[in-house]
C-alpha cells in the first residue's frame, strides 16, 4: 500500500492494520524517518540548525514511482504486506516524514525488504527537499552514500 499525504500518521494504527487478520505473518519490520534539526554537511548543508523542511512532489508521478519500488520489493521477497507512507509539505524538526513497513512469514524477508525500500526511496522517490535555516533556504542535494547503498541492492 502506498500513500502520499500532507498530514501525519499514527504509527501504531498503521502497523496494526498492516497484518490485521493474517495469521501467516511471522514478523513486521518498520522504519520511521524524522526531520532532523541539523543540515547534513555531506549534502551541502551548513553547520547550522535546520528550522524546517518542505517536501515537494508531482502528484500521480510520485505515487506511480513508489508503486514500482514497492512492486520490486515484493518481487524480491515473499511479503505478506508492505506499506509506504510519505509526507509532503512543510515539516519541522521532530515531524515524521516517512513510514516504511513490511510483513512476511519470516523476519529475514521483512528486515531485508524494509531496508531495500528505505534505500531505494532515498534515491528513487521523486521528492524535492527545501531546507530552511538561519542561513536561508537551499535545495538538498543527493548524497553519494545514498547512491552507494542503493547500488548494493543491484541484482
N, C-alpha and C positions, 0 to 999 in steps of 0.2 A: 504494500500500500504506500502510496506517495501523497504527501500533502505539502503544498507551499502556501504559507499563510502569514498574515501580519501579526496575529495575536499569539499569545503564549500558549503553552500546552501543559497538561498535567501528566507528569512522568509516570506516576503510579497507575493512573487510569489507562494510559496508553499501553503500558506493559501488560496490564491485566487483560485488556481487550485482545492483545496480540495472540495469545494462545487459548483464549476462552473456549471452553467446550472441546478442546483437543487433548486427548489423553495419550497422544503419540509424542508430544513434546517432552524431551528429557532435559532441555537446557535452553535458557534465553540469555543472549549476550547483548549488552547495550552500551552506547556511548552518548554522552550529553556534552555538546560543545557550548562554551560560555564566552561572552565578551570579556576580554581582559582590559585592565586599565593601563597597560603599557603598550607602546608601539614597538614591535619586534625589530631590532636593528638589522637582522638578516633580510628583512623585506623592505628595507629602505626607510624604515621609520626612525624618528629621532629617539632620543633617550627620555623624552618627557612622557607624561601621563596622557593616555587617550581618554577623552571625555565622552565620546560616543562613536558609534559606527553605523553607517547607513548602508544597507544591502539593497542593491537594485537587481532586477531581473526582467526578462521578457516573458510575460505570461504565455503559456502554450509551449513555447520553445523550452523553457526550463523544465516543465513537467515531463515533456517528451524525453528529454535527455536523462532525467532522473529515473524514468521508467526503463530506459535502456540500460542504465547502470545497475538497477535492481534486477533486471532480467539476466544480466551477465552473472551476478552473484548466484541467482537461482540455477543457472546453467552449470556453474562450477561446483556447487554444494547442494546436497539434498536438504533443503529447508522446508519446514512446515509453514513458516510465515516470515515475512520481513516487513519492516516499516522504516520509512524515511520521512521525517517532518523537518522542513527547513523554513525558517522565518525570513521575512524581508522587512524593510522599513528601517526606521531609526531605533537603534538599541543602545542601551547604556551599560557600563561595566557591571558584570554580575548577571545580566539578562541571558536567558537561554537562546542560542542560535539554532541548534540542530539536535535532533534525536534520531539515532540510528539504532535499530534493534533487529535481531534475528533470532528465530526459534527453530530448533531442529531436534531430532531424536537423540543426538549425541552432542556433547559440549564442544568437541573439536570443530565440527562443522559450523556451529553457531559462532564460536570465537573467531575462526578464520574468516568467515563471511562478513562478520561485523567489521573486522579490521580492514578487509578489502574495500568494503563500502565507504568507510571513512577516508581511506587513501584516495580512492577514485573520486569521491565527492570533492575533495580538496583541490583536485586538478581538472576535473571534467565537468563539474556542475557550473552552468553559466550564471554565476552571480558576480556582481562587481561591488567591491567594498570601498567605501569612502570613510576614512578615519579622521576624526576631529581631535585636535589637541590645542593647547595654548599657542603652538607654533603655526596653526592654521589647519586646513583640510588637505588631505592627499589621498590619492588612489593607492590601494595596497597592491603591490607587485607580487607576481608569482615567485615562489621560493624554489631554488634548486633542490633543496632537501625534500620537498613535497613531490617533485618530479621523480626523484630517485626512489622514493617509497612506492610510487605508482609503477615505475619500471620493474620493480622487484616482483610484481604480480603478473608480468607478461607470461603467457603460456602459448 
